[in-house]
Amino acid sequence: MAVLLVQAGPALSTDDTPADTDVRLLGPAQIRRLADELGVRPTKTLGQNFVHDGNTVRRIVAASGVGADDTVLEVGPGLGSLTLALLGTVSRVVAVEIDPVLATRLPATVAEQAPSRSASLSVVTADAMSVRATDLPYAPTALVANLPYNVAVPVLLHLLAECPSITTALVMVQAEVADRLAAPPGNRVYGVPSVKARYFGDVSRAGAVGRNVFWPEPKVESGLVRVQRTDAHSADPAARARVFAVIDAAFAQRRKTMRSALAGWAGSPVEAERRLRAAGIDPQIRGEKLDVDDFVRLAAVEPA
């Protein structure tokens, strides 16, 4: 059960755009001071790397395309670097933070650095992997986050599924994960994350982020990925689960043809071939050559 620590005020009108000058972003010295105050030592378990560069968080907000009408869901706000940049632009920020120490301190940090915007922040103390739309005080229109790298893909897919009100997502993830998410069919890194993300909308790379803007400095490069929801596929959880089951089976043994790879899913190679042909798919093709629409058609074929 999520615990809500809500700091909320009236939403902005469409003519009341937040002024970035009202927001003082966090720099390296302030990040270290806050961490020392809280006794926080970034942990690999929670995937914590705190951004301390103002230009970087401004660039993330700009790349997301969010504006004064948006309610943004942020996952893992940490010490508040990106939160502050978002509050300089959007109507509301709903921050989901698993660490109760960080969750408790965030409203105070915003009150200190952006007093005129503090009423527009809501904090939910919860694991993003289990949070539900009903746990959130407002329906988010966008997801903008520096996702914990160890759970980035499942968190992204969970929130896109759980919150259909999210029309756009801009997330920072490990560069290799960003490449996988944005890879098109036929690309050597195209796989399960690529197809499942495309179930929700158009996916594209939105830039790179250097290691030197983080504390502690990670050992991997980072990248930005944007998902623009299209609503081309069913939002019904059961329908989505059927499609995702086919995707998982298709990529479980990448070197096999679809006829062989889907034998377990379909019950036999013969039944797999029958369903593939019914969906207009060559049984000898491999999964990495198929796009999400192919998997959707295949999942819709009824068993014999």
Secondary structure, DSSP 4 states (H G I P E B T S, - for coil): --EEEE---PPPPTT-PPPGGG-PPP-HHHHHHHHHHHT----TTTT--EE--HHHHHHHHHHHT--TT-EEEEE--TTSHHHHHHHTTSSEEEEEES-HHHHHHHHHHHHHH-GGGGGGEEEEES-TTT--GGGSSS--SEEEEE--GGGHHHHHHHHHHH-TT--EEEEEEEHHHHHHHHPPTTSTT-SHHHHHHHHHEEEEEEEEE-GGGEESPPSS-EEEEEEEE---S---HHHHHHHHHHHHHHHHTTTS-HHHHTHHHHSSHHHHHHHHHHTT--TTS-GGG--HHHHHHHHHSPP-
